[in-house]
Amino acid sequence: MIATRLFFNPWQCSILSAQKQKLRELEQKLNEMLWEKSAPKITIQQPLKLPKRSPLEKKSKYKVQIENLKDEDVMKKQSTLFPESEVTVIDELDLGEAERLASQLKAAVEAICDKIEVAGSIRRQKTKVHDIDFVVVARNDANWQKISEKLKHLKAKLNCQGNSVIKAYVPCQNGLFQVDFYRAKPSNFGIHLLIRTGSADHNMWLAGYAISKGMRIKYSEGLIKEGSVVAGETEKGVFEALGLPYSIPSEREIVDSKPIWMQQQK
């Protein structure tokens, strides 16, 4: 390999370096003079320092913005469904008024249902009712959808039209009242009626009791033991499979961690 070596005179290098530095200074002054004549004076300020936010604060702010956006979306949807100038949604009805409305609705759709029963707080005979619940067996999808058509003829405002549930607001007094239709099969009608009747506390107690007996309540199927359905067609069948006496709906409330019907047996 051949190497090439270059030799420089240190004194000459220092002179060249000084000359180049002088030329750069002159060039800088000339540019400054030209800039002052042709351009406005600009004051360079320090960049604005924003307070640092912790990741938790940033996440919290982002969450609030998202929640506000969701709230606005919900308000828009509700205002579309119920313009404020048109209707009033009734929060609750007395039991008698709720029973009359339920009877009218049942009569309107009964012909297209193989089976239909009123559930919820009406069936438990509560003095105040916040919505009307029906459990329905429809022969086919077409008949199930006809329920929605019947409700439209009654000037109801539909809120949900699914394959297993229909939710609507029906005219009542000077406003609208909520009504829900839950679809069941003949094989699980009883478990549906039991769960939709409630109360919620009684359902939780019953589910816990079933687990203690090695069983599980699944309203879409029935009472399950070792992977097989052992009851579900009727309410009485579910109680019997659990080894419990049948209780009337009005006694399906929990007091002191126990059902009323169990306390009355003592």
Beta strands, then each sheet from edge to edge (+ up, - down):
strand 1: 93-94
strand 2: 115-118
strand 3: 128-129
strand 4: 132-137
strand 5: 157-161
strand 6: 165-172
strand 7: 175-184
strand 8: 215-218
strand 9: 222-225
strand 10: 228-231
strand 11: 254-255
strand 12: 258-259
sheet 1: 1+ 3-
sheet 2: 2+ 4- 7- 6+ 5-
sheet 3: 8+ 9- 10+
sheet 4: 11+ 12-
end
